[in-house]
């Protein structure tokens, strides 16, 4: 084998190996990773506010409503993109991974929505219970950010 053919073989092998990564794991555009990171930061901020007692009664909801809306909007952008990727039905493992990720992001959105509804109706008190919402959101988002 000549030097040129060895080099071409190695370059082709590297190209195939790198393209295989998207076969098993969905690729995410920058706007999706940004919305995912921003969404997780917003959720973490809401949870921290609840843990610090900032949301003790329902009267505190009006001041936080925009924060909930921002978090949900960022999470929806992420979920929508991942869901569209999951619906491609190409049979690749990356598509199956996107399907699972979309389901996890739906749980995250549902958790934040329930947290907002409880805040609006009775307040959140000073509780660690909302750490579960943060974890539910962190798991799929960290998979996107990796």
C-alpha positions as CSV (number, residue, x, y, z in Angstrom):
1,X,0.0,0.0,0.0
2,X,1.4,3.4,-1.0
3,X,1.7,6.4,1.3
4,X,-1.1,8.1,-0.6
5,X,-3.5,5.1,-0.3
6,X,-2.7,4.7,3.4
7,X,-3.4,8.4,4.0
8,X,-6.6,8.2,2.0
9,X,-7.7,5.1,3.9
10,X,-7.1,6.7,7.3
11,X,-8.9,10.0,6.3
12,X,-11.8,8.0,5.0
13,X,-11.9,5.9,8.2
14,X,-11.9,9.0,10.4
15,X,-14.7,10.5,8.3
16,X,-16.8,7.4,8.6
17,X,-16.2,7.2,12.3
18,X,-17.1,10.8,12.9
19,X,-20.2,10.5,10.8
20,X,-21.2,7.5,12.8
21,X,-21.6,9.6,15.9
22,X,-24.7,11.3,14.4
23,X,-26.0,7.9,13.6
24,X,-26.2,7.0,17.3
25,X,-26.7,10.4,18.8
26,X,-28.8,13.3,17.4
27,X,-26.9,16.4,16.5
28,X,-28.2,19.7,17.9
29,X,-27.9,23.1,16.2
30,X,-26.5,26.0,18.3
31,X,-29.9,27.6,18.7
32,X,-31.2,24.4,20.3
33,X,-28.3,24.0,22.7
34,X,-28.7,27.7,23.6
35,X,-32.4,27.5,24.3
36,X,-31.8,24.3,26.3
37,X,-29.1,25.9,28.4
38,X,-31.1,29.1,28.9
39,X,-34.2,27.0,29.8
40,X,-32.3,25.0,32.4
41,X,-30.9,28.1,33.9
42,X,-34.3,29.7,34.1
43,X,-35.8,26.5,35.8
44,X,-32.8,26.5,38.2
45,X,-33.4,30.1,39.1
46,X,-37.1,29.5,39.8
47,X,-36.3,26.4,42.0
48,X,-33.7,28.4,43.9
49,X,-36.2,31.2,44.5
50,X,-38.7,28.7,45.8
51,X,-36.1,27.1,48.1
52,X,-35.2,30.5,49.5
53,X,-38.8,31.2,50.4
54,X,-39.4,33.9,47.7
55,X,-42.6,32.2,46.6
56,X,-44.3,31.6,49.9
57,X,-47.8,32.7,49.0
58,X,-49.8,33.0,45.8
59,X,-49.3,36.8,45.9
60,X,-45.7,36.3,44.8
61,X,-46.8,34.6,41.5
62,X,-47.5,37.8,39.6
63,X,-43.8,38.9,40.0
64,X,-42.6,35.5,38.8
65,X,-45.1,34.9,35.9
66,X,-42.7,36.3,33.3
67,X,-39.9,34.1,34.6
68,X,-42.1,31.0,34.2
69,X,-43.2,32.1,30.7
70,X,-39.5,32.6,29.7
71,X,-38.5,29.2,31.1
72,X,-41.4,27.4,29.3
73,X,-40.7,29.2,26.0
74,X,-37.1,28.2,26.1
75,X,-38.0,24.6,26.9
76,X,-40.7,24.5,24.2
77,X,-38.2,25.6,21.6
78,X,-35.9,22.8,22.6
79,X,-38.7,20.2,22.9
80,X,-40.2,21.2,19.5
81,X,-36.9,20.7,17.7
82,X,-36.1,17.4,19.4
83,X,-39.7,16.2,18.7
84,X,-39.4,17.1,15.0
85,X,-36.1,15.1,14.9
86,X,-37.8,12.2,16.5
87,X,-40.6,12.1,13.9
88,X,-38.2,11.5,11.0
89,X,-38.8,7.8,11.3
90,X,-35.5,6.9,9.7
91,X,-34.9,3.9,12.0
92,X,-31.5,5.3,13.2
93,X,-30.6,5.0,16.8
94,X,-30.3,8.8,16.9
95,X,-34.0,9.0,16.1
96,X,-34.8,6.6,18.8
97,X,-32.7,8.7,21.2
98,X,-34.5,11.8,20.1
99,X,-37.8,10.1,20.8
100,X,-36.8,9.4,24.4
101,X,-35.4,12.8,24.8
102,X,-38.6,14.5,23.6
103,X,-40.5,12.4,26.2
104,X,-38.2,13.5,28.9
105,X,-38.5,17.2,27.8
106,X,-42.3,16.8,27.9
107,X,-42.0,15.7,31.6
108,X,-39.8,18.7,32.3
109,X,-42.3,21.1,30.7
110,X,-45.1,19.5,32.6
111,X,-43.2,19.8,35.9
112,X,-42.5,23.5,35.4
113,X,-46.2,24.1,34.4
114,X,-47.4,22.3,37.5
115,X,-44.9,24.3,39.7
116,X,-46.3,27.5,38.2
117,X,-49.9,26.5,38.7
118,X,-49.3,25.6,42.3
119,X,-47.4,28.8,42.8
120,X,-50.3,30.8,41.4
121,X,-53.0,29.0,43.5
122,X,-51.4,28.4,46.9
123,X,-47.7,29.5,46.7
124,X,-44.7,27.2,47.0
125,X,-43.5,27.8,50.5
126,X,-39.9,27.1,51.4
127,X,-39.5,23.6,50.1
128,X,-36.9,21.3,48.6
129,X,-39.7,19.5,46.7
130,X,-39.1,21.5,43.5
131,X,-35.6,20.2,43.2
132,X,-37.2,17.2,41.5
133,X,-38.4,19.6,38.7
134,X,-34.9,20.9,38.3
135,X,-33.5,17.3,38.1
136,X,-36.3,16.3,35.7
137,X,-35.2,19.1,33.4
138,X,-31.5,18.7,33.9
139,X,-31.3,15.1,32.7
140,X,-32.5,15.6,29.1
141,X,-30.9,19.1,28.8
142,X,-27.5,17.8,29.9
143,X,-27.8,15.1,27.3
144,X,-28.3,17.9,24.7
145,X,-25.4,20.0,26.0
146,X,-22.9,17.1,26.0
